[in-house]
Amino acid sequence: MDKFFNFIEKGLSEEINFFVFSIDLEHYLVDHYEEMYTENKEATLYLNDLLPDEAQKMEPGMNPDSFCERVKEIVEKSKTL
């Protein structure tokens, strides 16, 4: 899960475009599902249930503040599972 949290931290730090990050986020969850599930089943299920919907809401040119805030909330909650 540490790799996932590092990916999130990098994405939210504006190192990459937020729209690109929202697309990459969905791909990351699919590509690393088995690894994440093995490490923490509950957190993985929670993240995969909520983050794809949030990522799909992001459009080019949108203000990313609400997207970033929601992703942070979801990720922080997943750390408690």
Phi, psi and omega in degrees: 000337180300321179297321178296314181296324175294320177300315179297314180301316179296316181295322181278350181272008178069019176291335176230159178302137183297325178294316177298317178301319181297323177289314180298327180299313178299317180294320180300315181299322179287311185295331185246016185304308184300314180299313180295319181298320179295322181285320182202095184302309185298315180295320180296315178298317180298311181298317181288339177282324188253319187295321179301321178296319179294319180296323181292338180286339184284129180236153177304136177085353179288154171288122186278000186304310182292323176299310181298317180298316180293318178299316178301315180300313182296314182295317179299318178297320181298332180291343180267354183270000000 
